[in-house]
Amino acid sequence: MTSVADQAWFSDPALGRVFALLNADGGEGRVVGGAVRNSLMGLAVADIDIATTLLPEAVIERAAKAGIKAVPTGIAHGTVTLVIDGRPFEVTTLRTDVETDGRHAKVAFSTDWQSDAERRDLTINALYANAAGEVIDLVGGLDDIEKRNIRFIGDAATRIEEDYLRILRFFRFFAWYGSGRPDAEGLKASSVARSKLKTLSAERVWSELRKLLSAKDPGRALLWMRQVAVLTEILPETEKWGIDAIPALVATEKALGWAPDPLLRLAAIVPPDVARLEVLAARLKLSNAEAAYFKSWAKAAPVNDEISAGGFERLLYRNGTDGIIVRLKLALGVARGKAEGSFEEMSRSARLSKLLDHALIWKKPQFPLNGGDVMAAGVPTGPKVGEILSALENQWVEEGFGPDRAALLARLSEIAG
């Protein structure tokens, strides 16, 4: 019998209290989903979700008697969050789907573990662990975990028709946990239903896409998404741009210790075109900060890797660092991808690395004068103030930010006089 009893998270006394609460008087609770899956794959466990035969009202009543805080976080769908020693445990009543429309489901509560398992999306997400730590597999998930096979439960097309977001979840879980080629039935069903992704909220689509792009290496998933036209469906900007930069970028991240960055990876597969990126940001309802990331990247001046130190600092001053850093990281990924056997690309990689290191620590110097100084020198309020200030700032920048306030005031006095 496969077991998770030896896992540190399973020995948590708080989890023991949850089991004791749910398993008394004919009830039963089992850990389900990610905690079981990740344990069997040798991966870290974060959240612990629990399925139970008890109705949510019974869970709340038992928690109150046991002095455990219960929060009805999704009670209409059977979910109550128990909080013990500051740790949340999401407890959900077993369910069956009564009605689905591809976006939402009406559910009925149940005590049938088989039905509860079969309504879930992927086999690796439908494994249970009982209070003894024994893993219970009702859908063939153990074999798929061993093979790192990402497969829908039952008929793939049916699972997708229940919730079209499962198309993206299929590829997201393949990016995180899969190996080899994705399940053929899952690929086919995803391709057939891909147009239905337009019926989903932008927030749900971007959330899944962001998670996919955060995987250690999303390259193979993106490749198969492109093969079955799912990628073009959600990111038409990639159609004539491609995903070829991803393998080298991922290798660069690993070599240089960069954390996986979903925004950087998205930038690698879409064109740096301000207008098209504004459309993308609006379509996916990106946050203001995310939209600003892409705008600053698209508007940033391209960087010549042979630029002088002074020229680079002037570029940073006039463009800001954010967009320049994105451009340098992407360029470095491309250069490193071509560097093997090419002295020219190796040299280019070294120069780009040096520029990137400088940009990451660079602090914008403060121009010593302001409009008040110009008016104090006798220039009346109006456009002339800005023109003079801008001219002096340009001189200051071109001279390497060297002239101090006294020198600039002396020049201002000459101009004003």
For each residue, the residues with C-beta under 8 A, 3 or more apart:
1: 134 135
2: 40 134 135 137 142
3: 6 129 132 133 134 135
4: 7 10 31 35 36 39 40 129 133 135
5: 10 132 133 134
6: 3 10 133
7: 4 10 11 39 45 133
8: 11 12
9: 12 15 35 39 45 48
10: 4 5 6 7 15 31 39 129 133
11: 7 8 15
12: 8 9 15 16 87
13: 16 17
14: 17 18 84 85 87 89
15: 9 10 11 12 18 19 31 48 89
16: 12 13 19 20
17: 13 14 20 21 66 68 84
18: 14 15 21 22 29 50 82 84 89 91
19: 15 16 22 23 29 131
20: 16 17 23 24
21: 17 18 24 29 59 62 63 66 68 82
22: 18 19 27 28 29 50 52 54 59 62 91
23: 19 20 27 28 29 131
24: 20 21 27 62
25:
26:
27: 22 23 24 52 53 54 58
28: 22 23 52 53 130
29: 18 19 21 22 23 50 51 52 53 54 91 131
30: 50 51 52 113 128 129 130 131 136
31: 4 10 15 35 36 48 49 50 128 129
32: 35 36 49 50 51 126 127 128 129
33: 36 37 49 125 126 127
34: 37 38 45 46 47 49 125
35: 4 9 31 32 38 39 45 47 48 49 129
36: 4 31 32 33 39 40 127 128 129 135
37: 33 34 40 41 124 125 127 141 145 177
38: 34 35 41 43 44 45
39: 4 7 9 10 35 36 42 43 45
40: 2 4 36 37 127 135 142 145
41: 37 38 145 148 177
42: 39
43: 38 39
44: 38
45: 7 9 34 35 38 39 48
46: 34
47: 34 35 88 90
48: 9 15 31 35 45 89 90
49: 31 32 33 34 35 89 90 91 92
50: 18 22 29 30 31 32 89 90 91 92
51: 29 30 32 91 92 93 94 113 116 128
52: 22 27 28 29 30 59 91 92 93 94
53: 27 28 29 93 94 111
54: 22 27 29 58 59 62 93
55: 58 59 78 93 109
56: 59 60 72 75 78 79 80 93
57: 60 61
58: 27 54 55 61 62
59: 21 22 52 54 55 56 62 63 70 80 82 91 93
60: 56 57 63 64 70 72 80
61: 57 58 64 65
62: 21 22 24 54 58 59 65 66
63: 21 59 60 66 68 69 70 80 82
64: 60 61 67 68 70
65: 61 62
66: 17 21 62 63
67: 64
68: 17 21 63 64 82 83 84
69: 63 82 83 84
70: 59 60 63 64 80 81 82 83
71: 80 81 82 83
72: 56 60 75 79 80
73: 79 80 81 90
74: 77 78 79 92
75: 56 72 78 79 80
76:
77: 74 92 95 107
78: 55 56 74 75 92 93 94 95 107 109
79: 56 72 73 74 75 90 91 92 93
80: 56 59 60 63 70 71 72 73 75 90 91 92
81: 70 71 73 88 89 90 91
82: 18 21 59 63 68 69 70 71 88 89 91
83: 68 69 70 71 86 87 88 89
84: 14 17 18 68 69 87 89
85: 14
86: 83
87: 12 14 83 84
88: 47 81 82 83
89: 14 15 18 48 49 50 81 82 83 84
90: 47 48 49 50 73 79 80 81
91: 18 22 29 49 50 51 52 59 79 80 81 82
92: 49 50 51 52 74 77 78 79 80 95
93: 51 52 53 54 55 56 59 78 79 109 110
94: 51 52 53 78 109 110 111 112 113 115 116
95: 77 78 92 107 108 109 110 116 119
96: 107 108 110 112 115 116 119
97: 100 105 106 107 119 162
98: 105 106 107 108
99: 105 106
100: 97 104 105 106 161 162 163
101: 104 105
102: 161 162 163 164 196 199
103: 163 164 165 199 200 201
104: 100 101
105: 97 98 99 100 101 162 163
106: 97 98 99 100
107: 77 78 95 96 97 98
108: 95 96 98
109: 55 78 93 94 95
110: 93 94 95 96 115 116
111: 53 94
112: 94 96 115 116
113: 30 51 94 116 117 128 136 138
114: 117 118 138
115: 94 96 110 112 118 119
116: 51 94 95 96 110 112 113 119 120
117: 113 114 120 126 128 138 139 153
118: 114 115 126 138 139 153 154
119: 95 96 97 115 116 162
120: 116 117 125 126 139 153
121: 125 152 153 159 163 166 169 170
122: 125 126 150 151 152 153 169 170 173
123: 126 139 140 141 144 151 152 153
124: 37 127 141 144 145 150 151 173 177
125: 33 34 37 120 121 122 141 173
126: 32 33 117 118 120 122 123 138 139 141 153
127: 32 33 36 37 40 124 135 136 137 141 142 145
128: 30 31 32 36 51 113 117 135 136 137 138
129: 3 4 10 30 31 32 35 36 133 134 135 136
130: 28 30 133 134 136
131: 19 23 29 30
132: 3 5
133: 3 4 5 6 7 10 129 130
134: 1 2 3 5 129 130
135: 1 2 3 4 36 40 127 128 129 142
136: 30 113 127 128 129 130
137: 2 127 128 140 141 142
138: 113 114 117 118 126 128
139: 117 118 120 123 126 153 154
140: 123 137 143 144 151
141: 37 123 124 125 126 127 137 144 145
142: 2 40 127 135 137 145 146
143: 140 146 147 149
144: 123 124 140 141 147 148 149 150 151
145: 37 40 41 124 127 141 142 148
146: 142 143
147: 143 144 179 180
148: 41 144 145 177 178 179 180
149: 143 144 178 179 180 183
150: 122 124 144 170 173 174 177 178 182 183 186
151: 122 123 124 140 144 156 183 185 186
152: 121 122 123 155 156 159 160 166 170 183 185 186 189
153: 117 118 120 121 122 123 126 139 159
154: 118 139 158 159
155: 152 158 159 185
156: 151 152 159 160 183 185 186 188 189 190
157: 160 161 189 192 193
158: 154 155 161 162
159: 121 152 153 154 155 156 162 163 166 189
160: 152 156 157 163 164 166 167 189 190 193 196
161: 100 102 157 158 164 193
162: 97 100 102 105 119 158 159 166
163: 100 102 103 105 121 159 160 166
164: 102 103 160 161 167 193 196 197 199 200
165: 103 168 169 200 204 205 208
166: 121 152 159 160 162 163 169 170
167: 160 164 170 171 190 193 194 196 197 230
168: 165 171 172 197 205 208 209 212 230 234
169: 121 122 165 166 172 173 208
170: 121 122 150 152 166 167 173 174 182 186 190
171: 167 168 174 175 182 190 212 221 224 225 230
172: 168 169 175 176 208 211 212 215 221
173: 122 124 125 150 169 170 176 177 178
174: 150 170 171 177 178 182 220 221 224
175: 171 172 178 212 215 217 218 220 221 222
176: 172 173 215 216
177: 37 41 124 148 150 173 174
178: 148 149 150 173 174 175 182 220 221
179: 147 148 149
180: 147 148 149
181: 184 224
182: 150 170 171 174 178 186 187 221 224
183: 149 150 151 152 156 186 187
184: 181 187 188
185: 151 152 155 156 188 189
186: 150 151 152 156 170 182 183 189 190
187: 182 183 184 190 191 224 227 228
188: 156 184 185 191 192 228
189: 152 156 157 159 160 185 186 192 193
190: 156 160 167 170 171 186 187 193 194 228 230
191: 187 188 194 228 229 230
192: 157 188 189
193: 157 160 161 164 167 189 190 196
194: 167 190 191 197 228 229 230 233
195: 198 233
196: 102 160 164 167 193 199 200
197: 164 167 168 194 200 205 230 233 234
198: 195 233
199: 102 103 164 196
200: 103 164 165 196 197 204 205
201: 103 204 205
202: 205 206 283 284 285
203: 206 207 285
204: 165 200 201 207 208
205: 165 168 197 200 201 202 208 209 234 284
206: 202 203 209 210 284 285 286
207: 203 204 210 211
208: 165 168 169 172 204 205 211 212
209: 168 205 206 212 213 234 235 262 266 284
210: 206 207 213 214 262
211: 172 207 208 214 215 262
212: 168 171 172 175 208 209 215 218 221 222
213: 209 210 218 260 262 265 266
214: 210 211 218 260 262
215: 172 175 176 211 212 218 221 260
216: 176 250 260
217: 175 220 250
218: 175 212 213 214 215 221 222 246 250 265
219: 222 223 243 246 247 250
220: 174 175 178 217 223 224
221: 171 172 174 175 178 182 212 215 218 224 225
222: 175 212 218 219 225 226 231 243 246 269
223: 219 220 226 227 243
224: 171 174 181 182 187 220 221 227 228
225: 171 221 222 228 230 231
226: 222 223 229 230 231 232 238 243
227: 187 223 224
228: 187 188 190 191 194 224 225
229: 191 194 226 232 233
230: 167 168 171 190 191 194 197 225 226 233 234
231: 222 225 226 234 235 238 243
232: 226 229 235 236 238 239
233: 194 195 197 198 229 230 236
234: 168 197 205 209 230 231
235: 209 231 232 238 269 270 280
236: 232 233 239
237: 241 270 271 276 277 280
238: 226 231 232 235 241 242 243 269 270
239: 232 236
240:
241: 237 238 269 270 271
242: 238 245 269
243: 219 222 223 226 231 238 246 268 269
244: 247
245: 242 248 249 268 269 330 333 334 337
246: 218 219 222 243 249 250 265 268 269
247: 219 244 250 251 337
248: 245 251 252 333 334 336 337 338
249: 245 246 252 253 264 265 268 329 330 333 337
250: 216 217 218 219 246 247 253 254 265
251: 247 248 254 255 333 336 337
252: 248 249 255 256 258 329 332 333 336 337
253: 249 250 256 257 258 259 260 261 333
254: 250 251 257
255: 251 252 336
256: 252 253
257: 253 254
258: 252 253 261 329
259: 253
260: 213 214 215 216 253 265
261: 253 258 264 265
262: 209 210 211 213 214 265 266
263: 266 267 290 293 294
264: 249 261 267 268 326 329 330
265: 213 218 246 249 250 260 261 262 268 269
266: 209 213 262 263 269 270 294
267: 263 264 270 272 293 294 297 326 330
268: 243 245 246 249 264 265 330 333
269: 222 235 238 241 242 243 245 246 265 266
270: 235 237 238 241 266 267 276 277 280
271: 237 241 276
272: 267 277 297 298 327
273: 276 277 298
274: 277 278 295 298 299
275: 278 279
276: 237 270 271 273 279 280
277: 237 270 272 273 274 280 281 291 294 295 298
278: 274 275 281 282 291 295
279: 275 276 282 283
280: 235 237 270 276 277 283 284 286 294
281: 277 278 284 285 286 290 291 294 295
282: 278 279 285
283: 202 279 280
284: 202 205 206 209 280 281
285: 202 203 206 281 282
286: 206 280 281 290 291 294
287: 290 291
288: 291 292
289: 292 293
290: 263 281 286 287 293 294
291: 277 278 281 286 287 288 294 295
292: 288 289 295 296
293: 263 267 289 290 296 297 322 326
294: 263 266 267 277 280 281 286 290 291 297 298
295: 274 277 278 281 291 292 298 299
296: 292 293 299 300 320 322 323 326
297: 267 272 293 294 300 322 323 326 327
298: 272 273 274 277 294 295 323
299: 274 295 296 319 323
300: 296 297 319 320 322 323 324 326 327
301: 315 318 319 324
302: 327
303: 307 312 315 324 327 328 331 352 355
304: 307
305: 331 335 348 351 352 355
306: 351
307: 303 304 311 312 315 355
308: 311 312
309: 312 313 358
310: 313 314 400
311: 307 308 314 315
312: 303 307 308 309 315 316 355 358 359
313: 309 310 316 317 362 400 401
314: 310 311 317 318 397 398
315: 301 303 307 311 312 318 319 324
316: 312 313 319 320 321 324 359 362 364
317: 313 314 364 365 397 401
318: 301 314 315 397
319: 299 300 301 315 316 323 324
320: 296 300 316 323 324 364
321: 316 324 325 359 360 362 364
322: 293 296 297 300 325 326
323: 296 297 298 299 300 319 320 326 327
324: 300 301 303 315 316 319 320 321 327 328 359
325: 321 322 328 329 356 359 360
326: 264 267 293 296 297 300 322 323 329 330
327: 272 297 300 302 303 323 324 330 331
328: 303 324 325 331 332 352 355 356 359
329: 249 252 258 264 325 326 332 333 356
330: 245 249 264 267 268 326 327 333 334
331: 303 305 327 328 334 335 352
332: 252 328 329 335 336 349 352 353 356
333: 245 248 249 251 252 253 268 329 330 336 337
334: 245 248 330 331 337 338
335: 305 331 332 338 339 345 348 349 352
336: 248 251 252 255 332 333 339 345 349
337: 245 247 248 249 251 252 333 334
338: 248 334 335 342 345
339: 335 336 342 345 346 348 349
340:
341:
342: 338 339 345 346
343: 346 347
344: 347 348
345: 335 336 338 339 342 348 349
346: 339 342 343 349 350
347: 343 344 350 351
348: 305 335 339 344 345 351 352
349: 332 335 336 339 345 346 352 353
350: 346 347 353 354
351: 305 306 347 348 354 355
352: 303 305 328 331 332 335 348 349 355 356
353: 332 349 350 356 357
354: 350 351 357 358
355: 303 305 307 312 328 351 352 358 359
356: 325 328 329 332 352 353 359 360
357: 353 354 360 361
358: 309 312 354 355 361 362
359: 312 316 321 324 325 328 355 356 362
360: 321 325 356 357
361: 357 358
362: 313 316 321 358 359
363:
364: 316 317 320 321
365: 317 401
366:
367: 370 393 396
368: 396 404 405 408
369: 373 374 389 392 393 405 408 409 412
370: 367 373 374 389
371: 374 375 385 386 389
372: 375 376
373: 369 370 376 377 409 412
374: 369 370 371 377 379 385 388 389 412 416
375: 371 372 378 379 380 381 385
376: 372 373
377: 373 374 409 412 413 415 416
378: 375 416 417
379: 374 375 384 385 388 416
380: 375 384 385
381: 375 385
382: 385
383: 386 387
384: 379 380 387 388
385: 371 374 375 379 380 381 382 388 389
386: 371 383 389 390
387: 383 384 390 391
388: 374 379 384 385 391 392 412 415 416
389: 369 370 371 374 385 386 392 393
390: 386 387 393 394
391: 387 388 394 395 415
392: 369 388 389 395 396 408 411 412 415
393: 367 369 389 390 396 397
394: 390 391 397 398
395: 391 392 398 399 403 411
396: 367 368 392 393 399 401 402 403 408
397: 314 317 318 393 394 400 401
398: 314 394 395
399: 395 396 402 403
400: 310 313 397
401: 313 317 365 396 397
402: 396 399
403: 395 396 399 407 408 411
404: 368 407 408
405: 368 369 408 409
406: 409 410
407: 403 404 410 411
408: 368 369 392 396 403 404 405 411 412
409: 369 373 377 405 406 412 413
410: 406 407 413 414
411: 392 395 403 407 408 414 415
412: 369 373 374 377 388 392 408 409 415 416
413: 377 409 410 416 417
414: 410 411 417
415: 377 388 391 392 411 412
416: 374 377 378 379 388 412 413
417: 378 413 414
